[in-house]
């Protein structure tokens, strides 16, 4: 189970609100999210690393990885500009990921992922 942004925030919040050991905060999170214990990367050590990272730079975002830059980094400004252009051209002031993808040569699913 990969933790997403809101789940990371909830987990750190549970730890700080309860002022109890990481094991108790982790167990409460597992009960709240209906996650079975012992499954996935959700461990006490992982929670402690997450808290240390939060205390270090006050962010829970994943760091930039080496290698090929992600679509989100390289195309987000182009996609945003294209979607705004589509919205301004439309009579209803709406845009579509499918039309934006057609104009940019990207699949609509990539457009949706980058915008959300």
N, C-alpha and C positions, 0 to 999 in steps of 0.2 A: 504494500500500500504506500503510494507516494503521498506525501503531505503537500497540500497546496497552500497558498498564502493565508487564507482565512483560517485553515486548520492549524497552521503554525502559530498564528496569533492567539488562537483559542488555547492552545497547549501552553504557551508561555504565560498567558493570562491566568490560567488555572494554577500554575506553579506560584506566581506572585501573589494571587489573591488568597490562597490558602496558607501561604507561608509554611508549608509542610515539605517533607522530602519529595524528591523527584519521583520516587516510586508511587506515592499516593496520587500525585498530580497525573501521572501517566495512567494509572488505573482508572481515575475518574474520567479522563479523556476517552479511554477505551470503552467504558460503560456508556458514556454520553453518545459516542459515535457508533456504538454496537460493533466494535472491532474485537475479534478474538485475540486473546493474549498469545504472544509468541509468534505472531504472523507478521512478516514484513520487517522493514527497517525501523520500526517503532520500538526502540529500546530505551532504557534509562540512560545509557551512555549517549545515545542519539539526542535525547532531550537535553542532557547536560551540555553537549556541543552546541545545540541550538540556542540555549540560554547564553552561553559564552559568546557566541557570535552576535546575539542581540545586544549584550552588554558592551561588546567591543565597538560596534559601529551603529548601534541602534537601528539595525535593519535586519529583516528576515528574508530578504531577497537572495536568491541563489547567485553566486558569483559568476563572472564571465569565464567560460571555459576556453582552453586553447583549441586551436583548430579552425574549422570553417565557421565564420560568424553566422549567427542564426538569422532566419528570415525576418524575425521581428526587428533585429538591429539594423539590417541593411535596407529593408523595404518599407518600414513603417511610415516614414515621411512621404514617400511616393504614393503609398496606398491611401493615406489620410488625405493628401491633396487631390487624388483622383476621385475619392468618394465625395469630398466637398464639391468638386466640379460637377459630378453627377447630380448631387442634390440641388445645386444652383440651376442646372439645366432643366430639372424636372419641375412640372407644374405643381406637384404636391409637395415639393421640397424634401423628397425622400430619395434614397439611393438603394441599389441592390448589389450584393456581393457578387452575384453572377455577372452582371454587366461590368462591374469594376474588374473582375478577374478576366473577362473577355478582353477588355481594353489593355490590361497590363500583361496578359499572357500567363496568368496564374490561375490555379484552381480556386473556385469559390470557397472551399473549405480553408485554404490558406489565408484568404482575405478575412474570413470570420475569426480565425484563431488569432491573427495579428491585431484585429480591432477589439477583441474582448480579452 
